[in-house]
Amino acid sequence: MRKSEFSSFDLAAVIRELKESILNARVSNIYQLDGATLLLKLQRGENVFRLVLEAGKRLNLTSYSLEKPLVPPAFCMALRKYIRNSTLISIDQHRFERIAIFTFAGKSGEFKLIVELFGEGNIILLNSGNRILHALRYKRMRDRKILRGETFIFPPPSGQNPLELDLQTFMDGLKTFEKTEVVRALARFLGVGGVYSEEILLRLGINKTTPCAALTASQVEEIYKCLERITHQVLEGTLEPCIVLGEKNEFLDVTPLRLKRYEGLKHQFYKSFNEALDEFYIKIKTLEKIEAKKEEEALKLEIERLRRVIVDQEKALQEAEQKAEKCRRIGDLMYAYSGELQMLLNVLWEEKKLGAEWDAVISKIVAK
């Protein structure tokens, strides 16, 4: 199955690379490519960078020239007003969640751009007092409001922050899941998703369906240490950015590390995770456009088929109406001459009772 969401580990690896490449860069322009995607053009010295921010999906640098609308939407214009020509002074990940925070400083002051990569996602512009100036999507939720003028509140944490989690807290937390399969418990307790929860268990040789209550203390400690190792590698160690290919060379996943779950599959390695993400999503976007075009063509063919069906049905209906009209007229005539018809039937009946042949009966009636 093709990658469908950005993980916390993906975001951590991307931000690590972005800090090395675009921190302290100047925002020369901002574009909105579609209803969910921004493109920030940044310059640091003589180097120009293009940063793609797609709400709910991904963020990465791109080397591709992307099509921009002739007329920028209102949200894009608002961002230009506040952060164009400002300097990107910090890039952070909120509590190892799928939330990136970009901080800009310029003549108009300091602003933050919050990029949410979970669910349908959002991109939100805040002032220095953390009040919402503009958002890609405005909404009211049970635990927070994304509305202009409201103080921005981060969503409730999806799990424990691995960067702040000690062994004892981890052990105590996992115990509470008792009969829950360990892979599900890890995904819920840490909020890191199924891929990395499975990866930890694969590396340790622990059956993912094992109930938490059946884990030994040493196994729980091994899980904790494996989580630490993966987190450390993503944040400070050597990355192994790669795209994982399926049997037909289709793109399945893009990861900052080589994962055990993909052993035996073909990998394409890249110099940076941003480059791997760029190649992955450009191809996926292209495939999505091709698939959408095929669906559109199939829809057109289906519409044409239905049109032909409608034409045939209208023709059949018209013929049925004509037959009905003919039958109605015959019925009217029969009703109008019902007396004469009854007399005729009486004659026919009497003649037949006398044994007359049909030809003789008809000749007699015609003669009358």
Secondary structure, DSSP 4 states (H G I P E B T S, - for coil): ----S--HHHHHHHHHHHHHHTTT-EEEEEEE-SSSEEEEEEEETTEEEEEEEETTTEEEE--S-----SS--HHHHHHHHHHTT-EEEEEEEGGGSSEEEEEEEETTEEEEEEEE-STT-EEEEE-TT-BEEEESS-EE-SS-EE-TTSBP-PPPPSS--GGG--HHHHHHHHHTTTTSBHHHHHHHHH---HHHHHHHHHHHT--TT-BGGG--HHHHHHHHHHHHHHHHHHHTS----EEEE-TTS-EEEEESS--GGGTTSEEEE-SSHHHHHHHHHHHHHHHHHHHHHHHHHHHHHHHHHHHHHHHHHHHHHHHHHHHHHHHHHHHHHHHHTHHHHHHHHHHHHHHHHTT--HHHHHHHHHH-
